[in-house]
């Protein structure tokens, strides 16, 4: 059974950092595309970043230079390191998986088959 479990969210002051984790179960993480998405209250879900099966990465303009996505295949986990956090980064963050092998990733939710339950990130002083 495919399952994704996010962790690492919390409350952080502006300018601070958090590292989100997405643990994968039931499929081979190393061959998959993983995306991170977020949804703030009253807003639509938006793509944040993704990593392809060959470790190509993509970032939304709003997080470029501040967020870094990485993969640890041995531990079947994908990370999202978030630095220089801003209040507008406050949202529930979700990871998602697309299991077919792909060299390129996209941060469109339609590309992904499996979703985690989300973890809350709040950036506030």
KAPE-V756409 format. One record per residue. N is the residue number from 1. RES is the residue in three letters. PHI is phi in radians with two decimals (NA if undefined). NEAR is the number of other ideal C-beta (glycine too) atoms within 10 Angstrom. Layout:
# KAPE-V756409
N_RES_PHI_NEAR ; N_RES_PHI_NEAR
This chain:
# KAPE-V756409
1_UNK_NA_6 ; 2_UNK_-1.29_13 ; 3_UNK_-2.56_13 ; 4_UNK_-2.15_23 ; 5_UNK_-2.24_14 ; 6_UNK_-1.57_22 ; 7_UNK_-2.71_13 ; 8_UNK_1.81_16 ; 9_UNK_-1.25_19 ; 10_UNK_2.86_13 ; 11_UNK_-1.77_12 ; 12_UNK_-2.47_18 ; 13_UNK_-1.37_10 ; 14_UNK_-0.95_13 ; 15_UNK_1.57_11 ; 16_UNK_-1.46_14 ; 17_UNK_-2.31_11 ; 18_UNK_-2.50_20 ; 19_UNK_-2.13_14 ; 20_UNK_-1.57_24 ; 21_UNK_-2.10_17 ; 22_UNK_-2.27_27 ; 23_UNK_-1.58_17 ; 24_UNK_-1.90_25 ; 25_UNK_-2.34_11 ; 26_UNK_1.56_12 ; 27_UNK_-2.72_17 ; 28_UNK_-1.51_12 ; 29_UNK_-1.03_22 ; 30_UNK_-1.07_15 ; 31_UNK_-1.70_13 ; 32_UNK_-1.85_26 ; 33_UNK_-1.71_24 ; 34_UNK_-2.11_26 ; 35_UNK_-2.14_27 ; 36_UNK_-1.99_27 ; 37_UNK_-2.26_24 ; 38_UNK_-2.54_24 ; 39_UNK_-2.45_14 ; 40_UNK_-1.61_14 ; 41_UNK_-0.98_7 ; 42_UNK_1.35_5 ; 43_UNK_-2.11_9 ; 44_UNK_-1.33_7 ; 45_UNK_-1.15_14 ; 46_UNK_-2.25_15 ; 47_UNK_-1.33_21 ; 48_UNK_-1.89_25 ; 49_UNK_-2.84_24 ; 50_UNK_-2.66_28 ; 51_UNK_-2.35_21 ; 52_UNK_-1.44_20 ; 53_UNK_-1.11_21 ; 54_UNK_-1.82_13 ; 55_UNK_1.22_13 ; 56_UNK_-1.25_13 ; 57_UNK_-2.18_14 ; 58_UNK_-2.56_17 ; 59_UNK_-2.30_18 ; 60_UNK_-1.16_16 ; 61_UNK_-1.00_6 ; 62_UNK_-1.18_13 ; 63_UNK_-2.11_23 ; 64_UNK_-1.03_10 ; 65_UNK_1.53_9 ; 66_UNK_-2.01_15 ; 67_UNK_-1.88_21 ; 68_UNK_-2.35_15 ; 69_UNK_-1.76_24 ; 70_UNK_-2.61_13 ; 71_UNK_-2.27_21 ; 72_UNK_-2.11_13 ; 73_UNK_-1.16_14 ; 74_UNK_-1.06_8 ; 75_UNK_-1.81_12 ; 76_UNK_0.88_17 ; 77_UNK_-2.40_18 ; 78_UNK_-1.97_27 ; 79_UNK_-2.00_20 ; 80_UNK_-2.25_26 ; 81_UNK_-1.47_14 ; 82_UNK_-2.04_26 ; 83_UNK_-2.00_14 ; 84_UNK_0.85_13 ; 85_UNK_-1.15_22 ; 86_UNK_-2.10_13 ; 87_UNK_-0.97_11 ; 88_UNK_-1.27_10 ; 89_UNK_-1.47_22 ; 90_UNK_-1.09_18 ; 91_UNK_-3.11_22 ; 92_UNK_-1.51_18 ; 93_UNK_-1.80_24 ; 94_UNK_-2.13_23 ; 95_UNK_-1.84_31 ; 96_UNK_-2.51_22 ; 97_UNK_-2.23_22 ; 98_UNK_-2.13_20 ; 99_UNK_-1.39_18 ; 100_UNK_-1.13_10 ; 101_UNK_-1.10_13 ; 102_UNK_-2.65_17 ; 103_UNK_-1.36_10 ; 104_UNK_-2.14_11 ; 105_UNK_-2.07_25 ; 106_UNK_-2.33_16 ; 107_UNK_-1.81_18 ; 108_UNK_-1.87_11 ; 109_UNK_-1.08_15 ; 110_UNK_-1.21_7 ; 111_UNK_-1.40_16 ; 112_UNK_-1.99_24 ; 113_UNK_-1.75_14 ; 114_UNK_-2.23_18 ; 115_UNK_-2.32_16 ; 116_UNK_-1.47_20 ; 117_UNK_-1.55_11 ; 118_UNK_1.69_17 ; 119_UNK_-2.41_22 ; 120_UNK_-1.44_12 ; 121_UNK_-2.08_22 ; 122_UNK_-2.16_15 ; 123_UNK_-1.95_20 ; 124_UNK_-2.78_10 ; 125_UNK_-1.63_8
